[in-house]
Amino acid sequence: MSQAPFFHEISGTVRFWVQVDDVLIGASIGKETLHYRYKPHMTDDDALSTYLQNSAEIDAAVRRRVATGAREPVILQDVDVRAIPGA
């Protein structure tokens, strides 16, 4: 069983775990990345809420990174969750 996602104040990231095959992989994503990707027009957005609302897409980004050789902890960057034009 994994720990629930949480906002880590010191690092400014949401930390979470993703099931990849039979292994839980620890990952994180910065509040700025979440803001600019998902809620760029808001001024009072909450990083943890934004993660929870978009967790399927964000978790898929972790799985893609692991598939290309990333090791735990997977630290997602802007490029990992950028919007795909026309999608």
Stockholm file with secondary structure:
# STOCKHOLM 1.0

chainA/1-87         MSQAPFFHEISGTVRFWVQVDDVLIGASIGKETLHYRYKPHMTDDDALSTYLQNSAEIDAAVRRRVATGAREPVILQDVDVRAIPGA
#=GR chainA/1-87 SS CCCCCEEETTTTEEEEEEEETTEEEEEEEEHHHHHHHHCTTCSSCCHHHHHHHTHHHHHHHHHHHHHTTCCSSEEECGGGGCCCTTC
#=GC SS_cons        CCCCCEEETTTTEEEEEEEETTEEEEEEEEHHHHHHHHCTTCSSCCHHHHHHHTHHHHHHHHHHHHHTTCCSSEEECGGGGCCCTTC
//
